[in-house]
Amino acid sequence: MGQLNLVLSSPVLSLFPINIIAITIIVNSVELLSSLKIQLYLDLELFYHLEGYLTERRKDLFHKVLDERTRHFTVATEDVYQLHNTSAVMRTCDIFGIQDLHVVEESVGKNVDREIAMGAQKWMNLNRYHAIGDCIDTLKNSGYQIIATTPHNDSTLLHEFDISKKSAFFFGKETVGLSDTVIQAADGFLKIPMYGFTESLNISVSAAIILQHVIAKLKQSDIEWQLSDAEKLEIQMAWMKRSIKSSDMIIERYYADSGKSK
């Protein structure tokens, strides 16, 4: 149980029919507390100001895509050598509605190939790490089980995978796969059934097959996989800042005209 003491002021006050000076909210989960903080500290006046620069078509598209976004599943790549593979995985995540991609660059460093990603980096949350342990700890602390994708050992076949738990799918190096650190920390193992002589698939192909399957099953289930309203606001704010031309100048002018501090 947690307690959040807040003093509400404009623009938050504008959301309520009466004047509220202060409020104490009792919450019973970390997730709800985080959601409340996002809603109450987001500058809603700035949000609606930026929305005014969107066409109705773009605004409707944002809302449509956000309704299909999820954080029930996420993806992590570990030291993928080929730049185009990481970029292609990002594009795949965007296509199937995965909001967050975690990229570990312990022995390699790179920038996302914009041509391959085809703009997906504008709509995704890209989280980068220099140590695989930091990535694993972050995801476990966020409530994810670590699922190592590997064609070996007694991995669960894709069609038998239990989608009910929040899961982070880890994909490894093109040649040697995932490190021992990931294998030892994994809560489960997953593989795609293969029936030919070849024992492995390209990482971006594997990600596409796995995500298409688990997302299709997820959306046919009764699991609450959608983003919260607070998360949608936060993500749309980021999208507007990245996609509206000269958004930095617009925001600077907004704060100068309103007399508010950032």
Phi, psi and omega in degrees: 000134179232159180234133181239113178266125186227141167253117186267133178221172179303135012269358183298322180302330183293346180278349185248146182286346180232163179282124179241126181272315180209156181211144174247124182248128177262126180238152184246015177205153178296323181298316181292320178299316178298319180297317180296319180297319179298313183295321188275339181255355174285133179283095185292330177295318176295320179304308182289332176296313180292325178301331179295343178270357179267145170287160178299324180296314179295319179298315179297323179294317176305311182296320180297314180293318180298326178294339181257356181284152179216154169238013176293324174242151172216170185231142175229137175245142182243111174048050177284119187291314185284116183302319183294336178290315177299317180295321179292324177296320177300315179299319179297317178301315179299315182301320184264010171084017176277122186278329188241134173237134181246121185242119178262125181237063184289321181240354177227151177228140184198165172252148181298132178288105186297327181293317180289317181293339176053045176087356183299330182297340179287334187250356183254157169264110181261118181249122186247144183224150175259354180221133182297327180297322179296320179296312181299314181298317180300315183290319179294320178293339178269006175093011181269143166273144182270119180246114179272124177270119183204140180278358186257185182048207185262048181298150174289136176289146187306316184288350179257001185290135179277115185271000189291332183265148172299128187227141174248116182270120182260131177240137188253191182301150183299325187263316187251354179079207184282153180285164177299329180299315179292315181302317182287330181272349186295141175269347179191165181233146186222139177219154177268128179301133178228142189234010180249195180283329181287136186256003182211160178240156172303144185302319181289328176292315178301315180298319181295316180296313182294313183294320179301318183291309185289326179291320178299316178294320182299316184284348175265359184262178177263009181290140177277091186259349186287160173291154173285163178300322180295319178296322179297318178298314182297316182290318179297323177301315179296319179298318181295318180297326182277335190252338180280129182299132179058037182298326179299317180292322178297318181291318178301316180294322179301313181290324178294317182288326184275343183073012180269156175263153181290000000 
